């Protein structure tokens, strides 16, 4: 088991769920948020050395 933290940052709940399922099955400890602001809060709570993000929207940081 990997048990390595990964943070998913995506505003699409379907993408979040698919990535969460795949990464969890691979043994990663997965957290997910829907925007950059929430991602920064998550980083304050716990360091996530790996994260995924899609940059296809404007607006929030």
MMTF fields as JSON, N, C-alpha, C and O atoms, coordinates in Angstrom:
{
  "mmtfVersion": "1.0.0",
  "mmtfProducer": "UNKNOWN",
  "numBonds": 243,
  "numAtoms": 244,
  "numGroups": 61,
  "numChains": 1,
  "numModels": 1,
  "chainsPerModel": [1],
  "groupsPerChain": [61],
  "chainIdList": ["A"],
  "bondAtomList": [4, 2, 8, 6, 12, 10, 16, 14, 20, 18, 24, 22, 28, 26, 32, 30, 36, 34, 40, 38, 44, 42, 48, 46, 52, 50, 56, 54, 60, 58, 64, 62, 68, 66, 72, 70, 76, 74, 80, 78, 84, 82, 88, 86, 92, 90, 96, 94, 100, 98, 104, 102, 108, 106, 112, 110, 116, 114, 120, 118, 124, 122, 128, 126, 132, 130, 136, 134, 140, 138, 144, 142, 148, 146, 152, 150, 156, 154, 160, 158, 164, 162, 168, 166, 172, 170, 176, 174, 180, 178, 184, 182, 188, 186, 192, 190, 196, 194, 200, 198, 204, 202, 208, 206, 212, 210, 216, 214, 220, 218, 224, 222, 228, 226, 232, 230, 236, 234, 240, 238],
  "bondOrderList": [1, 1, 1, 1, 1, 1, 1, 1, 1, 1, 1, 1, 1, 1, 1, 1, 1, 1, 1, 1, 1, 1, 1, 1, 1, 1, 1, 1, 1, 1, 1, 1, 1, 1, 1, 1, 1, 1, 1, 1, 1, 1, 1, 1, 1, 1, 1, 1, 1, 1, 1, 1, 1, 1, 1, 1, 1, 1, 1, 1],
  "groupList": [{"groupName": "UNK", "atomNameList": ["N", "CA", "C", "O"], "elementList": ["N", "C", "C", "O"], "formalChargeList": [0, 0, 0, 0], "bondAtomList": [1, 0, 2, 1, 3, 2], "bondOrderList": [1, 1, 2], "singleLetterCode": "X", "chemCompType": "L-PEPTIDE LINKING"}],
  "groupTypeList": [0, 0, 0, 0, 0, 0, 0, 0, 0, 0, 0, 0, 0, 0, 0, 0, 0, 0, 0, 0, 0, 0, 0, 0, 0, 0, 0, 0, 0, 0, 0, 0, 0, 0, 0, 0, 0, 0, 0, 0, 0, 0, 0, 0, 0, 0, 0, 0, 0, 0, 0, 0, 0, 0, 0, 0, 0, 0, 0, 0, 0],
  "groupIdList": [1, 2, 3, 4, 5, 6, 7, 8, 9, 10, 11, 12, 13, 14, 15, 16, 17, 18, 19, 20, 21, 22, 23, 24, 25, 26, 27, 28, 29, 30, 31, 32, 33, 34, 35, 36, 37, 38, 39, 40, 41, 42, 43, 44, 45, 46, 47, 48, 49, 50, 51, 52, 53, 54, 55, 56, 57, 58, 59, 60, 61],
  "secStructList": [7, 7, 7, 7, 3, 3, 3, 3, 3, 7, 1, 7, 2, 2, 2, 2, 2, 2, 2, 2, 2, 2, 2, 2, 2, 6, 6, 7, 3, 3, 3, 3, 3, 1, 1, 2, 2, 2, 2, 2, 2, 2, 2, 2, 2, 1, 7, 7, 1, 3, 3, 3, 3, 7, 7, 7, 7, 7, 1, 7, 7],
  "xCoordList": [0.833, 0.0, 0.877, 1.836, 0.551, 1.339, 1.08, 2.027, -0.2, -0.603, 0.125, 0.66, 0.139, 0.804, -0.267, -1.122, -0.258, -1.337, -1.324, -0.279, -2.509, -2.709, -3.921, -4.936, -3.816, -4.933, -5.452, -4.693, -6.737, -7.393, -8.075, -8.871, -7.764, -8.393, -9.123, -8.506, -10.445, -11.248, -12.669, -13.198, -13.288, -14.643, -15.71, -16.9, -15.309, -16.261, -16.337, -15.364, -17.486, -17.581, -17.418, -16.975, -17.762, -17.592, -16.109, -15.669, -15.342, -13.885, -13.275, -12.452, -13.688, -13.181, -13.431, -12.534, -14.647, -15.008, -14.213, -13.708, -14.104, -13.352, -11.886, -11.319, -11.283, -9.877, -9.712, -8.747, -10.67, -10.612, -10.661, -9.874, -11.575, -11.696, -10.408, -9.884, -9.908, -8.698, -7.492, -6.768, -7.275, -6.101, -6.226, -5.233, -7.438, -7.646, -7.372, -6.742, -7.847, -7.582, -6.095, -5.623, -5.36, -3.914, -3.179, -1.965, -3.917, -3.318, -2.978, -2.346, -3.386, -3.103, -4.141, -5.294, -3.723, -4.613, -5.125, -4.372, -6.383, -6.908, -7.79, -8.65, -7.551, -8.428, -8.814, -8.063, -9.981, -10.358, -11.082, -11.804, -10.866, -11.514, -11.891, -11.433, -12.737, -13.209, -12.597, -12.901, -11.729, -11.119, -9.783, -9.415, -9.076, -7.752, -7.743, -6.833, -8.746, -8.821, -8.933, -8.238, -9.806, -9.951, -8.688, -8.346, -8.002, -6.748, -5.711, -5.008, -5.615, -4.664, -5.014, -4.124, -6.296, -6.714, -6.308, -5.839, -6.498, -6.112, -4.612, -4.172, -3.827, -2.381, -2.019, -1.046, -2.792, -2.548, -2.843, -2.166, -3.855, -4.226, -3.219, -2.826, -2.809, -1.911, -1.151, -1.721, 0.126, 0.952, 0.6, 0.557, 0.351, 0.084, 1.187, 1.135, 2.174, 3.28, 2.86, 3.592, 1.721, 1.213, -0.203, -1.006, -0.502, -1.865, -2.148, -1.238, -3.417, -3.846, -4.757, -5.469, -4.736, -5.532, -5.789, -4.979, -6.92, -7.119, -7.32, -8.043, -6.689, -6.627, -7.504, -7.131, -8.649, -9.482, -10.606, -11.589, -10.464, -11.498, -10.861, -9.76, -11.546, -11.058, -11.777, -12.567, -11.504, -12.219, -11.416, -10.523, -11.709, -11.074, -9.623, -9.236, -8.821, -7.393, -7.225, -6.1],
  "yCoordList": [-1.186, 0.0, 1.247, 1.337, 2.194, 3.408, 4.382, 4.884, 4.659, 5.58, 6.92, 7.423, 7.476, 8.735, 9.776, 9.525, 10.938, 11.903, 12.576, 12.995, 12.667, 13.338, 14.244, 13.846, 15.458, 16.395, 16.606, 16.981, 16.366, 16.599, 17.958, 18.211, 18.827, 20.146, 20.23, 20.393, 20.117, 20.148, 20.549, 20.089, 21.396, 21.848, 20.896, 21.13, 19.839, 18.876, 17.673, 16.929, 17.47, 16.37, 14.984, 14.054, 14.838, 13.539, 13.226, 12.107, 14.226, 14.035, 13.732, 12.826, 14.5, 14.259, 12.82, 12.152, 12.349, 10.996, 9.937, 8.987, 10.102, 9.117, 9.06, 7.978, 10.229, 10.257, 9.713, 9.01, 10.048, 9.562, 8.037, 7.404, 7.45, 5.991, 5.358, 4.416, 5.879, 5.305, 5.407, 4.43, 6.582, 6.779, 6.023, 5.508, 5.952, 5.186, 3.706, 3.053, 3.177, 1.769, 1.495, 0.396, 2.508, 2.359, 2.521, 2.334, 2.87, 2.949, 4.348, 4.507, 5.352, 6.726, 7.215, 6.783, 8.111, 8.786, 10.045, 11.005, 10.056, 11.088, 12.09, 11.719, 13.363, 14.457, 15.204, 15.203, 15.845, 16.62, 17.893, 17.937, 18.921, 20.219, 20.735, 20.206, 21.784, 22.242, 23.538, 23.965, 24.185, 25.423, 25.683, 25.018, 26.667, 26.989, 27.468, 27.141, 28.24, 28.747, 27.593, 27.574, 26.633, 25.472, 24.609, 23.995, 24.564, 23.802, 24.391, 23.652, 25.709, 26.355, 26.065, 25.875, 26.031, 25.677, 24.24, 23.958, 23.34, 21.935, 21.811, 21.035, 22.585, 22.559, 23.05, 22.578, 23.995, 24.461, 23.365, 23.265, 22.542, 21.451, 20.309, 19.763, 19.956, 18.811, 18.993, 19.361, 18.732, 18.844, 17.742, 16.566, 18.122, 17.177, 17.347, 18.282, 16.471, 16.635, 16.442, 16.834, 15.859, 15.657, 16.181, 16.02, 16.812, 17.252, 17.272, 17.351, 17.199, 17.331, 18.537, 18.85, 19.204, 20.41, 20.587, 20.183, 21.191, 21.565, 23.067, 23.623, 23.711, 25.162, 25.711, 26.678, 25.11, 25.479, 26.446, 26.571, 27.123, 28.08, 29.32, 29.255, 30.432, 31.673, 31.954, 31.139, 33.099, 33.5, 33.297, 34.09, 32.254, 32.038, 31.631, 30.998, 32.012, 31.615, 30.13, 29.63],
  "zCoordList": [0.0, 0.0, 0.0, 0.766, -0.847, -1.001, 0.144, 0.75, 0.451, 1.506, 1.407, 2.395, 0.232, -0.072, -0.373, -1.222, 0.288, 0.091, -1.281, -1.778, -1.875, -3.159, -3.015, -2.442, -3.534, -3.499, -4.916, -5.81, -5.119, -6.403, -6.333, -5.429, -7.282, -7.353, -8.685, -9.737, -8.624, -9.844, -9.473, -8.461, -10.275, -9.979, -10.501, -10.288, -11.175, -11.714, -10.771, -10.648, -10.099, -9.13, -9.759, -9.086, -11.01, -11.676, -11.846, -11.583, -12.289, -12.43, -11.063, -10.927, -10.052, -8.696, -8.269, -7.755, -8.484, -8.053, -8.814, -8.217, -10.135, -10.937, -10.501, -10.343, -10.311, -9.895, -8.483, -8.184, -7.615, -6.245, -6.215, -5.51, -6.97, -7.017, -7.543, -6.95, -8.65, -9.264, -8.345, -8.155, -7.778, -6.925, -5.607, -5.091, -5.06, -3.823, -4.047, -3.215, -5.176, -5.496, -5.649, -5.361, -6.106, -6.271, -4.942, -4.875, -3.883, -2.56, -2.079, -1.035, -2.82, -2.402, -1.401, -1.421, -0.538, 0.406, -0.29, -0.455, -0.695, -1.585, -0.842, -0.043, -1.127, -0.7, -1.963, -2.939, -1.955, -3.132, -2.724, -1.728, -3.524, -3.352, -4.73, -5.743, -4.769, -6.071, -6.571, -7.685, -5.77, -6.263, -5.577, -4.609, -6.109, -5.598, -4.17, -3.408, -3.795, -2.421, -1.427, -0.411, -1.723, -0.84, -0.849, 0.162, -1.981, -2.064, -1.114, -0.426, -1.075, -0.164, 1.289, 2.118, 1.597, 2.966, 3.306, 4.409, 2.34, 2.557, 2.797, 3.645, 2.039, 2.236, 3.634, 4.222, 4.17, 5.538, 6.554, 7.577, 6.275, 7.182, 7.129, 8.16, 5.917, 5.73, 4.429, 3.402, 4.493, 3.296, 2.307, 2.668, 1.07, -0.011, -1.054, -1.853, -1.061, -2.006, -3.46, -4.369, -3.686, -5.046, -5.147, -4.228, -6.276, -6.501, -7.989, -8.816, -8.308, -9.69, -9.765, -8.81, -10.883, -11.065, -12.542, -13.377, -12.865, -14.262, -14.292, -13.465, -15.232, -15.3, -16.416, -17.08, -16.623, -17.752, -17.375, -18.106, -16.248, -15.887, -15.278, -14.731, -15.374, -14.798, -13.507, -13.031, -12.945, -11.74, -10.492, -10.194, -9.752, -8.454, -8.611, -9.593, -7.612, -7.641, -7.418, -7.412]
}
